Amino acid sequence: MANLLIRDIDSALKRKLEERARAHRRSLSEEAKALIRRGIVEAPPRVGMGTWMFSLLPDEYRGDDLVFDVPGDIGEPPDFGEPSDS
């Protein structure tokens, strides 16, 4: 087996790793290996474009309907009647 040495780990990150190792009843090395394995082996879930775009919106702008406020009077829609014989 090969060894891996990781230097200059932030103390808060090391503390969290130690807490996770205790919670899972693993050594610090075993917990680190499990996290690395999970990060490499598990593919991130595929997300569709619409879901991804929806995730970019803050919660207050999310909803089922899409409403546009148009300031002022819109006026009458154009008449696309029969073409003239010119």
C-alpha positions as CSV (number, residue, x, y, z in Angstrom):
1,M,0.0,0.0,0.0
2,A,1.1,3.5,-0.7
3,N,1.2,6.4,1.8
4,L,-0.1,9.9,1.4
5,L,1.0,12.9,3.4
6,I,-1.1,16.0,3.4
7,R,0.6,19.1,4.8
8,D,-0.7,22.4,6.2
9,I,-4.3,21.4,7.0
10,D,-6.4,24.1,8.5
11,S,-6.9,23.3,12.2
12,A,-10.7,23.7,11.9
13,L,-10.7,21.2,9.1
14,K,-8.6,18.7,11.1
15,R,-10.9,19.1,14.1
16,K,-14.0,18.4,11.9
17,L,-12.3,15.3,10.5
18,E,-11.5,14.1,14.0
19,E,-15.1,14.6,15.0
20,R,-16.3,12.6,12.0
21,A,-13.8,9.9,12.7
22,R,-15.1,9.6,16.3
23,A,-18.7,9.6,15.2
24,H,-18.0,6.8,12.8
25,R,-15.7,5.0,15.2
26,R,-12.8,5.1,12.8
27,S,-9.2,6.2,13.0
28,L,-8.3,9.6,11.5
29,S,-6.7,7.8,8.6
30,E,-9.6,5.5,7.9
31,E,-12.1,8.5,8.0
32,A,-9.9,10.4,5.6
33,K,-9.6,7.4,3.2
34,A,-13.4,6.9,3.4
35,L,-14.0,10.6,2.5
36,I,-11.5,10.5,-0.4
37,R,-13.0,7.3,-1.7
38,R,-16.5,8.7,-1.5
39,G,-15.4,11.8,-3.3
40,I,-13.8,9.9,-6.1
41,V,-16.1,7.0,-6.5
42,E,-19.5,8.6,-6.2
43,A,-20.4,10.6,-9.3
44,P,-22.2,13.8,-8.7
45,P,-25.9,13.6,-9.5
46,R,-26.8,14.7,-13.0
47,V,-28.9,17.8,-12.9
48,G,-30.9,19.2,-15.9
49,M,-30.4,22.7,-17.1
50,G,-33.8,23.9,-15.8
51,T,-33.1,22.5,-12.4
52,W,-29.7,24.0,-12.3
53,M,-31.0,27.4,-13.4
54,F,-33.8,27.2,-10.8
55,S,-31.2,26.4,-8.1
56,L,-29.4,29.7,-8.8
57,L,-32.5,31.7,-7.7
58,P,-32.9,32.8,-4.1
59,D,-35.9,31.2,-2.4
60,E,-38.0,34.4,-2.4
61,Y,-37.9,34.4,-6.3
62,R,-38.9,30.7,-6.6
63,G,-42.5,29.7,-7.5
64,D,-44.8,27.9,-9.8
65,D,-45.8,31.0,-11.8
66,L,-43.9,33.5,-13.8
67,V,-45.3,37.0,-13.6
68,F,-44.0,40.1,-15.4
69,D,-45.0,43.5,-14.3
70,V,-45.2,45.9,-17.3
71,P,-45.3,49.6,-16.2
72,G,-48.0,51.7,-17.8
73,D,-50.6,51.0,-20.4
74,I,-49.8,48.1,-22.8
75,G,-52.2,49.2,-25.5
76,E,-54.1,47.1,-28.1
77,P,-52.4,44.1,-29.7
78,P,-51.6,44.4,-33.4
79,D,-54.1,43.3,-36.0
80,F,-52.8,40.5,-38.2
81,G,-55.9,40.4,-40.4
82,E,-56.2,39.3,-44.0
83,P,-53.4,40.7,-46.3
84,S,-54.4,43.3,-48.8
85,D,-54.4,42.7,-52.5
86,S,-52.0,45.5,-53.5
